[in-house]
């Protein structure tokens, strides 16, 4: 039962981002292009940028400190990544999705880069130490109360 509880909580900690499942064909092609043109280093750039931005939120500023230089460097790095993807590696797919009338009122780039965020988070969470730290809170769970909530 403990393993089930750990798996449940680990699953709920993953990023919840929209997928391209209900997107137009051009958006799906754009997402696939992003998927096939992203390296582990690119995913690290994206995660560093996300964490840098998140670290500026007042509710967590007491546990994460980021300098303006670090934030600026993360911005520069992710801007380079986005520019490379949009103007070179996925230029054709980006243009097709952006100009597709079926995408009116939607944001294909939000969908594509949402997928990049999902992939990057999975990449980082695949690290053994990160995974262990994400599960360490389970030592403090009231397992009896949780089991009781299941009706047993």
ChimeraX commands (.cxc) that place a marker at each C-alpha (Angstrom):
marker #1 position 0.00,0.00,0.00 radius 0.5
marker #1 position 2.88,2.37,0.80 radius 0.5
marker #1 position 4.22,1.93,-2.76 radius 0.5
marker #1 position 0.77,2.77,-4.18 radius 0.5
marker #1 position 0.58,5.95,-2.11 radius 0.5
marker #1 position 4.09,6.99,-3.17 radius 0.5
marker #1 position 3.26,6.38,-6.83 radius 0.5
marker #1 position 0.02,8.34,-6.52 radius 0.5
marker #1 position 1.72,11.36,-5.02 radius 0.5
marker #1 position 4.66,11.21,-7.42 radius 0.5
marker #1 position 2.24,11.17,-10.33 radius 0.5
marker #1 position 0.34,14.18,-9.02 radius 0.5
marker #1 position 3.57,16.17,-8.70 radius 0.5
marker #1 position 4.27,16.07,-12.43 radius 0.5
marker #1 position 3.55,19.12,-14.56 radius 0.5
marker #1 position 0.01,19.30,-15.80 radius 0.5
marker #1 position 0.30,20.89,-19.24 radius 0.5
marker #1 position -2.04,20.72,-22.18 radius 0.5
marker #1 position -1.08,18.29,-24.90 radius 0.5
marker #1 position -1.59,18.51,-28.62 radius 0.5
marker #1 position -4.18,15.74,-28.59 radius 0.5
marker #1 position -7.02,18.05,-29.65 radius 0.5
marker #1 position -4.93,20.38,-31.79 radius 0.5
marker #1 position -4.95,20.89,-35.53 radius 0.5
marker #1 position -2.67,18.80,-37.73 radius 0.5
marker #1 position -0.31,21.75,-38.21 radius 0.5
marker #1 position -0.02,22.24,-34.44 radius 0.5
marker #1 position 0.60,18.52,-33.96 radius 0.5
marker #1 position 3.37,18.68,-36.58 radius 0.5
marker #1 position 4.83,21.70,-34.79 radius 0.5
marker #1 position 4.81,19.83,-31.46 radius 0.5
marker #1 position 6.46,16.78,-33.08 radius 0.5
marker #1 position 9.17,19.03,-34.51 radius 0.5
marker #1 position 9.88,20.48,-31.07 radius 0.5
marker #1 position 9.99,16.95,-29.61 radius 0.5
marker #1 position 12.50,15.67,-32.15 radius 0.5
marker #1 position 14.75,18.74,-32.04 radius 0.5
marker #1 position 15.22,19.05,-28.27 radius 0.5
marker #1 position 18.31,17.72,-26.55 radius 0.5
marker #1 position 18.90,17.08,-22.87 radius 0.5
marker #1 position 20.96,20.28,-22.76 radius 0.5
marker #1 position 18.02,22.20,-24.27 radius 0.5
marker #1 position 15.70,20.77,-21.64 radius 0.5
marker #1 position 18.11,21.90,-18.93 radius 0.5
marker #1 position 18.10,25.43,-20.40 radius 0.5
marker #1 position 14.30,25.43,-20.33 radius 0.5
marker #1 position 14.08,24.11,-16.75 radius 0.5
marker #1 position 16.72,26.56,-15.50 radius 0.5
marker #1 position 14.68,29.39,-17.03 radius 0.5
marker #1 position 11.41,28.12,-15.50 radius 0.5
marker #1 position 12.93,27.65,-12.05 radius 0.5
marker #1 position 14.62,31.06,-12.25 radius 0.5
marker #1 position 11.30,32.73,-13.04 radius 0.5
marker #1 position 9.41,30.74,-10.41 radius 0.5
marker #1 position 12.06,31.62,-7.81 radius 0.5
marker #1 position 10.98,35.26,-8.03 radius 0.5
marker #1 position 7.57,34.51,-6.51 radius 0.5
marker #1 position 7.31,36.08,-3.05 radius 0.5
marker #1 position 5.92,32.93,-1.43 radius 0.5
marker #1 position 9.13,31.00,-2.06 radius 0.5
marker #1 position 11.74,33.74,-2.00 radius 0.5
marker #1 position 12.78,32.62,1.48 radius 0.5
marker #1 position 13.91,29.19,0.21 radius 0.5
marker #1 position 15.23,30.07,-3.26 radius 0.5
marker #1 position 17.42,33.04,-4.02 radius 0.5
marker #1 position 18.26,34.02,-7.57 radius 0.5
marker #1 position 20.27,37.03,-8.58 radius 0.5
marker #1 position 19.23,39.43,-11.32 radius 0.5
marker #1 position 22.27,38.24,-13.29 radius 0.5
marker #1 position 21.19,34.60,-13.00 radius 0.5
marker #1 position 17.66,35.49,-14.06 radius 0.5
marker #1 position 18.94,37.53,-17.00 radius 0.5
marker #1 position 21.30,34.72,-18.07 radius 0.5
marker #1 position 18.43,32.21,-17.98 radius 0.5
marker #1 position 16.31,34.61,-20.07 radius 0.5
marker #1 position 19.10,34.99,-22.62 radius 0.5
marker #1 position 19.68,31.24,-22.84 radius 0.5
marker #1 position 16.00,30.36,-23.30 radius 0.5
marker #1 position 15.56,33.19,-25.82 radius 0.5
marker #1 position 18.39,31.65,-27.83 radius 0.5
marker #1 position 16.72,28.23,-27.63 radius 0.5
marker #1 position 13.32,29.60,-28.71 radius 0.5
marker #1 position 14.87,31.60,-31.55 radius 0.5
marker #1 position 16.76,28.54,-32.80 radius 0.5
marker #1 position 13.60,26.42,-32.75 radius 0.5
marker #1 position 11.31,29.02,-34.34 radius 0.5
marker #1 position 13.66,30.32,-37.02 radius 0.5
marker #1 position 15.72,27.26,-37.94 radius 0.5
marker #1 position 14.88,23.81,-36.59 radius 0.5
marker #1 position 11.07,24.13,-36.71 radius 0.5
marker #1 position 10.64,27.16,-38.97 radius 0.5
marker #1 position 8.38,25.39,-41.50 radius 0.5
marker #1 position 6.16,23.82,-38.83 radius 0.5
marker #1 position 5.98,27.04,-36.81 radius 0.5
marker #1 position 4.96,29.04,-39.88 radius 0.5
marker #1 position 2.36,26.46,-40.96 radius 0.5
marker #1 position 0.77,26.30,-37.50 radius 0.5
marker #1 position 0.86,30.07,-37.03 radius 0.5
marker #1 position -0.80,30.75,-40.40 radius 0.5
marker #1 position -3.30,27.86,-40.30 radius 0.5
marker #1 position -6.87,29.27,-40.18 radius 0.5
marker #1 position -7.89,26.21,-38.11 radius 0.5
marker #1 position -5.74,27.62,-35.31 radius 0.5
marker #1 position -7.58,30.93,-35.11 radius 0.5
marker #1 position -8.22,31.72,-31.47 radius 0.5
marker #1 position -5.62,29.22,-30.29 radius 0.5
marker #1 position -1.92,29.50,-29.61 radius 0.5
marker #1 position 0.06,26.72,-31.32 radius 0.5
marker #1 position 3.29,27.97,-29.76 radius 0.5
marker #1 position 1.79,27.66,-26.28 radius 0.5
marker #1 position 0.91,24.05,-27.09 radius 0.5
marker #1 position 4.33,23.29,-28.57 radius 0.5
marker #1 position 6.29,24.87,-25.75 radius 0.5
marker #1 position 3.91,23.36,-23.19 radius 0.5
marker #1 position 5.11,20.03,-24.53 radius 0.5
marker #1 position 8.71,21.23,-24.19 radius 0.5
marker #1 position 7.96,22.05,-20.54 radius 0.5
marker #1 position 6.47,18.62,-19.98 radius 0.5
marker #1 position 9.45,16.89,-21.61 radius 0.5
marker #1 position 11.92,19.01,-19.65 radius 0.5
marker #1 position 10.22,18.31,-16.34 radius 0.5
marker #1 position 10.23,14.56,-17.05 radius 0.5
marker #1 position 13.91,14.78,-17.99 radius 0.5
marker #1 position 14.81,16.52,-14.70 radius 0.5
marker #1 position 12.56,14.23,-12.63 radius 0.5
marker #1 position 14.30,11.23,-14.18 radius 0.5
marker #1 position 17.37,12.03,-12.10 radius 0.5
marker #1 position 17.65,9.57,-9.21 radius 0.5
marker #1 position 18.36,12.21,-6.57 radius 0.5
marker #1 position 15.53,14.48,-7.73 radius 0.5
marker #1 position 13.15,11.52,-7.77 radius 0.5
marker #1 position 14.16,10.49,-4.25 radius 0.5
marker #1 position 13.70,14.04,-2.98 radius 0.5
marker #1 position 10.27,14.29,-4.58 radius 0.5
marker #1 position 9.25,11.17,-2.70 radius 0.5
marker #1 position 10.86,12.00,0.66 radius 0.5
marker #1 position 7.72,13.73,1.98 radius 0.5
marker #1 position 5.93,10.38,1.98 radius 0.5
marker #1 position 7.78,9.48,5.20 radius 0.5
marker #1 position 5.57,12.04,6.92 radius 0.5
marker #1 position 2.22,10.98,5.45 radius 0.5
marker #1 position -0.47,9.74,7.78 radius 0.5
marker #1 position -0.89,6.46,5.96 radius 0.5
marker #1 position -3.62,5.21,8.29 radius 0.5
marker #1 position -5.73,8.30,7.55 radius 0.5
marker #1 position -5.17,7.89,3.82 radius 0.5
marker #1 position -6.08,4.21,3.95 radius 0.5
marker #1 position -9.13,5.17,6.03 radius 0.5
marker #1 position -10.17,7.63,3.34 radius 0.5
marker #1 position -10.23,4.70,0.93 radius 0.5
marker #1 position -12.81,3.00,3.13 radius 0.5
marker #1 position -10.63,0.28,4.60 radius 0.5
marker link #1:1,2 radius 0.2
marker link #1:2,3 radius 0.2
marker link #1:3,4 radius 0.2
marker link #1:4,5 radius 0.2
marker link #1:5,6 radius 0.2
marker link #1:6,7 radius 0.2
marker link #1:7,8 radius 0.2
marker link #1:8,9 radius 0.2
marker link #1:9,10 radius 0.2
marker link #1:10,11 radius 0.2
marker link #1:11,12 radius 0.2
marker link #1:12,13 radius 0.2
marker link #1:13,14 radius 0.2
marker link #1:14,15 radius 0.2
marker link #1:15,16 radius 0.2
marker link #1:16,17 radius 0.2
marker link #1:17,18 radius 0.2
marker link #1:18,19 radius 0.2
marker link #1:19,20 radius 0.2
marker link #1:20,21 radius 0.2
marker link #1:21,22 radius 0.2
marker link #1:22,23 radius 0.2
marker link #1:23,24 radius 0.2
marker link #1:24,25 radius 0.2
marker link #1:25,26 radius 0.2
marker link #1:26,27 radius 0.2
marker link #1:27,28 radius 0.2
marker link #1:28,29 radius 0.2
marker link #1:29,30 radius 0.2
marker link #1:30,31 radius 0.2
marker link #1:31,32 radius 0.2
marker link #1:32,33 radius 0.2
marker link #1:33,34 radius 0.2
marker link #1:34,35 radius 0.2
marker link #1:35,36 radius 0.2
marker link #1:36,37 radius 0.2
marker link #1:37,38 radius 0.2
marker link #1:38,39 radius 0.2
marker link #1:39,40 radius 0.2
marker link #1:40,41 radius 0.2
marker link #1:41,42 radius 0.2
marker link #1:42,43 radius 0.2
marker link #1:43,44 radius 0.2
marker link #1:44,45 radius 0.2
marker link #1:45,46 radius 0.2
marker link #1:46,47 radius 0.2
marker link #1:47,48 radius 0.2
marker link #1:48,49 radius 0.2
marker link #1:49,50 radius 0.2
marker link #1:50,51 radius 0.2
marker link #1:51,52 radius 0.2
marker link #1:52,53 radius 0.2
marker link #1:53,54 radius 0.2
marker link #1:54,55 radius 0.2
marker link #1:55,56 radius 0.2
marker link #1:56,57 radius 0.2
marker link #1:57,58 radius 0.2
marker link #1:58,59 radius 0.2
marker link #1:59,60 radius 0.2
marker link #1:60,61 radius 0.2
marker link #1:61,62 radius 0.2
marker link #1:62,63 radius 0.2
marker link #1:63,64 radius 0.2
marker link #1:64,65 radius 0.2
marker link #1:65,66 radius 0.2
marker link #1:66,67 radius 0.2
marker link #1:67,68 radius 0.2
marker link #1:68,69 radius 0.2
marker link #1:69,70 radius 0.2
marker link #1:70,71 radius 0.2
marker link #1:71,72 radius 0.2
marker link #1:72,73 radius 0.2
marker link #1:73,74 radius 0.2
marker link #1:74,75 radius 0.2
marker link #1:75,76 radius 0.2
marker link #1:76,77 radius 0.2
marker link #1:77,78 radius 0.2
marker link #1:78,79 radius 0.2
marker link #1:79,80 radius 0.2
marker link #1:80,81 radius 0.2
marker link #1:81,82 radius 0.2
marker link #1:82,83 radius 0.2
marker link #1:83,84 radius 0.2
marker link #1:84,85 radius 0.2
marker link #1:85,86 radius 0.2
marker link #1:86,87 radius 0.2
marker link #1:87,88 radius 0.2
marker link #1:88,89 radius 0.2
marker link #1:89,90 radius 0.2
marker link #1:90,91 radius 0.2
marker link #1:91,92 radius 0.2
marker link #1:92,93 radius 0.2
marker link #1:93,94 radius 0.2
marker link #1:94,95 radius 0.2
marker link #1:95,96 radius 0.2
marker link #1:96,97 radius 0.2
marker link #1:97,98 radius 0.2
marker link #1:98,99 radius 0.2
marker link #1:99,100 radius 0.2
marker link #1:100,101 radius 0.2
marker link #1:101,102 radius 0.2
marker link #1:102,103 radius 0.2
marker link #1:103,104 radius 0.2
marker link #1:104,105 radius 0.2
marker link #1:105,106 radius 0.2
marker link #1:106,107 radius 0.2
marker link #1:107,108 radius 0.2
marker link #1:108,109 radius 0.2
marker link #1:109,110 radius 0.2
marker link #1:110,111 radius 0.2
marker link #1:111,112 radius 0.2
marker link #1:112,113 radius 0.2
marker link #1:113,114 radius 0.2
marker link #1:114,115 radius 0.2
marker link #1:115,116 radius 0.2
marker link #1:116,117 radius 0.2
marker link #1:117,118 radius 0.2
marker link #1:118,119 radius 0.2
marker link #1:119,120 radius 0.2
marker link #1:120,121 radius 0.2
marker link #1:121,122 radius 0.2
marker link #1:122,123 radius 0.2
marker link #1:123,124 radius 0.2
marker link #1:124,125 radius 0.2
marker link #1:125,126 radius 0.2
marker link #1:126,127 radius 0.2
marker link #1:127,128 radius 0.2
marker link #1:128,129 radius 0.2
marker link #1:129,130 radius 0.2
marker link #1:130,131 radius 0.2
marker link #1:131,132 radius 0.2
marker link #1:132,133 radius 0.2
marker link #1:133,134 radius 0.2
marker link #1:134,135 radius 0.2
marker link #1:135,136 radius 0.2
marker link #1:136,137 radius 0.2
marker link #1:137,138 radius 0.2
marker link #1:138,139 radius 0.2
marker link #1:139,140 radius 0.2
marker link #1:140,141 radius 0.2
marker link #1:141,142 radius 0.2
marker link #1:142,143 radius 0.2
marker link #1:143,144 radius 0.2
marker link #1:144,145 radius 0.2
marker link #1:145,146 radius 0.2
marker link #1:146,147 radius 0.2
marker link #1:147,148 radius 0.2
marker link #1:148,149 radius 0.2
marker link #1:149,150 radius 0.2
marker link #1:150,151 radius 0.2
marker link #1:151,152 radius 0.2
view
